[in-house]
């Protein structure tokens, strides 16, 4: 039993809504002792759940904290691999670093590291990713794709498409993708993806994708310099969103697209990406280590590289920061 | 989904070995099936409210994806190439993909590996980035870095030598 009791117990309490459920009924339905129930009720309380215990009536859930713990996520999962193995801690330095360690220990495909808060969340090239407590989705996903290593950059586009689809369905907000994988609403960043790979010349050992989504954040939780360039689903939507529900939806879209990608290749992903990319047909600037190039964003090459029509012809951009 | 995209899909499926192809997108589902004689059937239907399961995986490998090494934004020179080729006893760590070469994890941190540094198989020696995928390149051999062959921030080609290592 142990930890596995917590999720069905919470489910029973949630199902009762305003009513009570007796200790005896819980004990029969979960096939466990009354002492075990009491122990798990107290554990839930220590996580912030308020559970009323009334003699003769039983237990009643009074308050449910906003958490992304496995027992809150599992009811929203419809997948077979993505998100089926979960590690969760209330606060961590960085889910990305912990997921790397987990992957080296042999974590299975689709394993997900979740937290409420990162104290040293990171982006590319040592940049900081602000992850204030309970205000967003801060998670790292482990994949072991059986693809040649030089195709692996396509995964960044795949994940941006999956998250866009999930968030559009759940929020109806006009989320767009900036090449290759930033998610924007009205030009402001709502989601960043950090993809890190370990492999050999032609073989991928594992990929860790760090996904940071500003969900219920208000501007006040961000440092001054981020406010003009960042936004959250709540700021744009005018209401808060359930983070476990969003994570469940993202896992679902990811699994569908990832399975499709492994079976049929990149073309379906490319077509979807182009549909969600607001920048196509517009003039953008591509900054690289060797200077910047202006051109019209035309679409994606079959590799996932950006096709940029410049005055000297169409250039294929593999690596660049895009200004749009 | 736009008509030209559906047309393109049909063309791509037609050219491939794929026999059946299903795609869901914003409430539209496209199903393309090839008949044995080579004829195609395309059906487009609105989706049921509940999400349909992932398409079943065929047994063949994802052979439809082809990744040619394309011309990069700027051609990178390889000034030490001849020298590299002449010293066959040294191990070359080469780039596994087209991308930007980074010597350190962040602009203000020390390089992963300098000339004279000892490395083993699992030592990360650099990052090659493409489409924001950060590929941490391991030495894959045990020995001493003799030369760094690419500049920080430089665009590198598939197979381009990045480091020379004197293997133990």
Contacts between the chains, C-beta under 8 A, distances in Angstrom:
chain1	res1	chain2	res2	distance
A	78	B	51	7.2
A	124	B	129	7.7
A	124	B	132	6.6
A	124	B	134	6.5
A	125	B	102	7.3
A	125	B	105	7.3
A	125	B	106	5.0
A	125	B	107	6.3
A	126	B	105	5.7
A	126	B	106	2.3
A	126	B	107	7.1
A	126	B	108	7.3
A	126	B	109	6.3
A	127	B	106	7.5
A	147	B	62	6.7
A	147	B	65	7.8
A	148	B	67	7.2
A	149	B	96	4.9
A	149	B	97	6.5
A	149	B	135	7.5
A	150	B	67	5.3
A	150	B	96	6.3
A	150	B	97	4.2
A	150	B	98	7.6
A	150	B	158	6.2
A	151	B	65	5.9
A	151	B	67	5.4
A	152	B	97	7.7
A	152	B	133	5.9
A	152	B	135	7.4
A	153	B	97	7.0
A	153	B	99	7.6
A	153	B	130	4.4
A	153	B	131	3.8
A	153	B	132	7.7
A	153	B	133	4.3
A	154	B	65	7.7
A	154	B	131	7.5
A	155	B	133	6.7
A	156	B	131	5.1
A	156	B	132	5.1
A	156	B	133	5.2
A	157	B	131	6.7
A	165	B	26	7.8
A	168	B	26	7.9
A	179	B	131	8.0
A	180	B	131	4.2
A	180	B	132	5.2
A	181	B	131	7.4
A	181	B	132	5.5
A	193	B	132	7.2
A	194	B	132	7.7
A	194	B	134	7.3
A	195	B	132	6.3
A	195	B	133	4.5
A	195	B	134	6.6
A	196	B	133	7.7
A	196	B	134	4.8
A	196	B	135	8.0
A	196	B	136	6.5
A	197	B	133	6.0
A	197	B	134	6.9
A	197	B	135	4.7
A	197	B	136	6.8
A	198	B	136	5.6
A	198	B	138	7.2
A	199	B	96	7.3
A	199	B	135	7.1
A	200	B	96	7.9
A	200	B	138	7.3
A	200	B	140	6.3
A	201	B	94	7.3
A	201	B	96	5.2
A	201	B	140	7.6
A	202	B	96	6.7
A	207	B	133	7.9
A	252	B	51	6.3
A	255	B	54	6.2
A	256	B	24	7.4
A	256	B	51	7.6
A	256	B	53	7.9
A	256	B	54	4.5
A	259	B	54	4.2
A	259	B	55	7.1
A	259	B	57	6.3
A	260	B	23	7.7
A	260	B	54	6.5
A	260	B	55	5.8
A	261	B	62	7.4
A	262	B	57	6.8
A	262	B	62	5.8
A	263	B	55	6.6
A	263	B	57	4.5
A	263	B	58	5.9
A	263	B	62	6.7
A	264	B	18	6.4
A	264	B	21	6.4
A	264	B	55	7.7
A	264	B	62	7.0
A	264	B	64	6.5
A	265	B	62	4.9
A	265	B	63	7.8
A	265	B	64	3.8
A	265	B	65	3.8
A	266	B	65	5.0
A	267	B	9	7.4
A	267	B	12	5.4
A	267	B	64	7.0
A	267	B	65	7.9
A	268	B	9	7.9
A	268	B	23	5.2
A	271	B	1	7.8
A	271	B	5	5.4
A	271	B	8	7.4
A	271	B	9	6.9
A	271	B	23	7.8
A	271	B	25	7.9
A	272	B	25	6.0
A	275	B	1	7.3
A	275	B	5	7.7
A	275	B	25	7.2
A	275	B	26	7.8
A	286	B	73	7.4
A	288	B	73	5.9
A	288	B	74	7.5
A	288	B	100	7.1
A	288	B	155	6.7
A	289	B	100	6.0
A	289	B	152	7.9
A	289	B	153	3.2
A	289	B	154	6.3
A	289	B	155	7.0
A	290	B	73	7.2
A	290	B	74	5.1
A	290	B	153	7.7
A	290	B	154	7.6
A	290	B	155	6.8
A	293	B	73	6.4
A	301	B	70	6.7
A	302	B	65	7.3
A	302	B	66	6.5
A	302	B	67	7.6
A	303	B	67	5.1
A	303	B	68	7.3
A	303	B	70	6.8
A	304	B	131	5.5
A	305	B	70	6.7
A	305	B	130	8.0
A	305	B	131	7.1
A	315	B	73	5.6
A	316	B	70	4.7
A	316	B	71	6.4
A	316	B	72	7.1
A	316	B	73	7.5
A	317	B	73	6.0
A	318	B	70	7.8
A	318	B	72	6.2
A	318	B	73	7.6
A	318	B	98	4.9
A	318	B	99	5.8
A	318	B	100	8.0
A	318	B	130	4.8
A	318	B	131	6.7
A	318	B	155	7.4
A	319	B	98	7.7
A	319	B	99	5.0
A	319	B	100	4.1
A	319	B	129	5.6
A	319	B	130	5.2
A	319	B	131	7.2
A	319	B	155	6.5
A	320	B	73	7.3
